[in-house]
């Protein structure tokens, strides 16, 4: 199941874990991504806390933790090739994996239809 945030992150949820990245809309707005700052494995974040940074030729933006949780893995391939956030944001361009502290928090996130309506506004 994939959910979205109003901060333009996506989560692919599988039980009590999720893969997190930025959406097509976010990478379009940023332009060519040139650098990512990924969180430290083992670090715990609260929902809406900045967990990383993505920098492009146009701007820098925080990547927010969509839900409470602990970072279990980061995408080292993205660190060495930040352009993956542009070329495959919902695939190879993922940012980090998280163990959800409270899986019920994902219920408040947007589904694809709601996110498309939100990002088109």
N, C-alpha and C positions, 0 to 999 in steps of 0.2 A: 504494500500500500504506500502511495506517495502522498505526502501532505506538503503544504506551502505556508510560508509566513508572509506577513505584510512587509517584512524587511527584505524580501526576495531571496530567501533561502528555501531549499527543498530538502525533504527528509524521505528517504526510502526506509520504511519501518518494517522490521522483521522481529516480532515478539518484543523483547525488552531491549533491542539494539536498533540503531538507525545509522544510515550513511547520510552525511550532510554535504551540500554544495550550494552554489549560487545558481539562480535560474537563468534561462535564456534572456529574459527581460533585463536582469541585472548586468549580464555580460554585454548586452547590446548597449546599455546606458553607459557602461564604463569604457567601452572601446577595447583596444588591444591590451590585455593583461601582461604586465612585464615582471611582476614580483608578487609572491604570496608569503605571508607570515602565518605559519600554522601553529596551533596550540601544542603544548607539551603533553605527551602521552602520560596518563595518570592524573592529570589535573582535572578538578571538578569545577563546573561552571553552573550558575543559575540561569534560568531562562532570561533572554534578552541581554545577557552580559556579553561584551565583546570577547570573542574567542579567537579571533584572527584578523588579519588585514589583507586586503587585495588592492594592489596598486596597478594602475593602467597609465597609458600615455596621457590621459585626461585628468584623472583624479585618483584619490585613495579612499577606500571605504572599509568600514568595519564589517566583519562577518560575525553575526550574532549567534549565540547558542539558542536554538529554537525552544528547547525544553531543559529542565534540570538534568544534569548527567555528568558522567566521567568520560574523558577522552580515552579510547582504547587503541586507536590507530590513527595515523595521519598519512596522507598521500605523498610519499617522498617523490614520486614521479612528477607530481604537480610542482613541487619545490624546484626541481631541476628543469622543468618545462612548463612555466606558468601559462603558456598559450593554450594548454589543454582546457583551461577554464573557458576559453572562447570556442575552441573547435569541438569540444565534447562536454559541455557543462553538466549534462545529466548522466554522463558515463565516466570516461577516464578522467574527467576534470573534477571529480569529487574532492572535498577538502579533508574531512575527518569522519571517523566512526565514533559513536557515543553509546555508552550503556545508559539507558534511561533510568533515572531515579524514580520517576513517577510516570509510567506509560500512559496514564489517563490524561496527562497534559496534552497529548497529541490530539485528543478529541476537540480541542479548541482551535486547532489549526485549520487552514483552508484546504478544501479539496480542489482538484484541478479546475472545475467549472467556476468556483468562487474566486480562485486566484486569477483566472483569465479575466473575469469581470473586474476584479480589483485593479489589476495592472493595466487594463485598457482605459480606466477612468482618468 
